[in-house]
Amino acid sequence: MPTTRTAHTVWTGDLPSGKGEVSFDSSGLGTYDVTWKARAEQSSGMTSPEELIAAAHSACFSMAFSNALGEEGTTPERVETKAEVDFQPGTGITAIRLVLDATIPGISEEDFQRIAEAAKVGCPVSQALAGVKDISLTATLS
């Protein structure tokens, strides 16, 4: 049975000068301000759809990578994934870079890179974002 998570946004005003509030309904984590300026220029303490996508992608990839390691009989000490999402006004999301830094005892560099690449492809958020032509991965084994 699938799980469903929900969030909602209330927006007031036009795009350039309006503002919105994004609420995380399922978790109850809070409500966060969003504006066009925060999306297209500086965040100024507000979030954006791209930051929310980056959070989702970094969490999903970390889980997919940890799972892939477990399937190979390996347990990581630490997995840190940063997701960088590029947004070009008028074009959309143009690139996503996943930057992985992991500490995994006893794994070879070759196996590490192979598993990381498979996790990037298999991550459900990566699959959902498949329309983004450039999703890259830089993986560092510490």
C-alpha positions as CSV (number, residue, x, y, z in Angstrom):
1,M,0.0,0.0,0.0
2,P,1.5,3.4,-1.0
3,T,2.0,6.2,1.5
4,T,0.9,9.7,0.7
5,R,2.6,12.8,2.0
6,T,1.0,16.3,1.7
7,A,2.0,19.9,1.7
8,H,0.2,22.9,0.5
9,T,0.9,26.5,-0.5
10,V,-1.2,29.6,-0.1
11,W,-0.2,32.4,-2.5
12,T,-1.4,36.0,-2.5
13,G,-0.8,38.6,-5.2
14,D,0.9,38.5,-8.5
15,L,4.1,36.6,-9.2
16,P,6.7,39.5,-9.0
17,S,5.4,41.1,-5.8
18,G,3.2,38.4,-4.3
19,K,4.1,36.0,-1.5
20,G,3.3,32.5,-0.3
21,E,3.5,30.2,2.6
22,V,4.4,26.5,2.1
23,S,3.1,24.2,4.8
24,F,4.3,20.7,5.5
25,D,1.1,19.0,6.4
26,S,2.1,15.4,6.8
27,S,4.9,16.0,9.2
28,G,3.6,19.2,10.8
29,L,7.2,20.6,10.6
30,G,6.0,24.1,9.9
31,T,5.1,26.8,7.4
32,Y,7.8,28.6,5.4
33,D,7.7,31.8,3.4
34,V,8.3,31.8,-0.4
35,T,8.4,34.6,-2.9
36,W,9.5,34.9,-6.5
37,K,12.4,37.1,-5.5
38,A,13.6,34.4,-3.1
39,R,13.3,31.9,-5.9
40,A,14.9,33.8,-8.7
41,E,17.4,35.9,-6.7
42,Q,18.6,35.7,-3.1
43,S,16.7,33.5,-0.6
44,S,16.7,36.1,2.1
45,G,15.5,33.6,4.8
46,M,12.8,32.1,2.6
47,T,12.6,28.8,0.8
48,S,11.9,28.0,-2.9
49,P,10.5,25.0,-4.8
50,E,14.1,24.2,-5.9
51,E,15.3,24.1,-2.3
52,L,12.5,21.8,-1.4
53,I,13.4,19.6,-4.3
54,A,17.0,19.6,-3.2
55,A,16.0,18.5,0.3
56,A,13.9,15.7,-1.1
57,H,16.5,14.6,-3.5
58,S,19.4,14.6,-1.0
59,A,17.3,12.6,1.5
60,C,16.0,10.1,-1.1
61,F,19.5,9.5,-2.6
62,S,21.0,9.0,0.9
63,M,18.4,6.3,1.6
64,A,18.8,4.7,-1.8
65,F,22.5,4.6,-1.4
66,S,22.4,3.1,2.1
67,N,19.9,0.5,0.8
68,A,22.1,-0.4,-2.2
69,L,25.1,-0.8,0.2
70,G,23.0,-3.0,2.5
71,E,22.1,-5.2,-0.5
72,E,25.8,-5.7,-1.0
73,G,26.3,-6.6,2.6
74,T,28.0,-3.3,3.5
75,T,26.9,-0.7,6.2
76,P,28.1,2.9,5.9
77,E,29.4,4.7,9.0
78,R,28.2,8.0,7.5
79,V,26.5,9.2,4.3
80,E,26.2,13.0,3.6
81,T,24.5,14.1,0.4
82,K,24.2,17.6,-0.8
83,A,21.8,18.4,-3.7
84,E,22.3,21.5,-5.7
85,V,19.3,22.5,-7.9
86,D,19.8,25.1,-10.6
87,F,16.8,27.3,-11.6
88,Q,16.9,29.6,-14.6
89,P,13.9,32.0,-14.7
90,G,12.1,31.5,-18.0
91,T,13.6,28.1,-18.5
92,G,13.1,26.1,-15.3
93,I,15.3,23.6,-13.5
94,T,18.3,23.1,-15.7
95,A,20.6,20.9,-13.6
96,I,20.9,19.0,-10.4
97,R,24.2,18.0,-8.8
98,L,24.3,15.4,-6.1
99,V,27.5,15.6,-4.0
100,L,28.1,12.5,-1.9
101,D,30.7,12.2,0.9
102,A,30.6,8.8,2.6
103,T,32.6,6.8,5.1
104,I,32.3,3.1,4.4
105,P,34.9,0.7,5.9
106,G,36.3,-1.9,3.6
107,I,34.8,-0.8,0.3
108,S,36.8,-0.3,-2.8
109,E,36.6,2.9,-4.8
110,E,35.3,1.0,-7.8
111,D,32.5,-0.6,-5.8
112,F,31.7,2.7,-4.1
113,Q,31.3,4.5,-7.5
114,R,29.3,1.7,-9.0
115,I,26.9,1.6,-6.1
116,A,26.6,5.4,-5.9
117,E,25.7,5.6,-9.6
118,A,23.1,2.8,-9.3
119,A,21.6,4.6,-6.3
120,K,21.4,7.8,-8.4
121,V,19.5,6.0,-11.1
122,G,17.3,4.0,-8.7
123,C,16.4,6.8,-6.3
124,P,12.6,7.5,-6.7
125,V,13.2,11.3,-6.6
126,S,15.8,11.0,-9.4
127,Q,13.3,9.0,-11.4
128,A,10.6,11.7,-10.7
129,L,13.0,14.4,-11.9
130,A,14.1,12.5,-15.0
131,G,12.9,15.4,-17.2
132,V,15.9,17.4,-15.9
133,K,18.5,16.6,-18.5
134,D,21.6,17.0,-16.3
135,I,21.6,15.2,-13.0
136,S,25.2,14.6,-12.1
137,L,26.8,12.8,-9.1
138,T,30.2,13.5,-7.5
139,A,31.0,10.8,-5.0
140,T,33.9,10.9,-2.5
141,L,34.8,8.0,-0.3
142,S,36.3,9.3,2.9
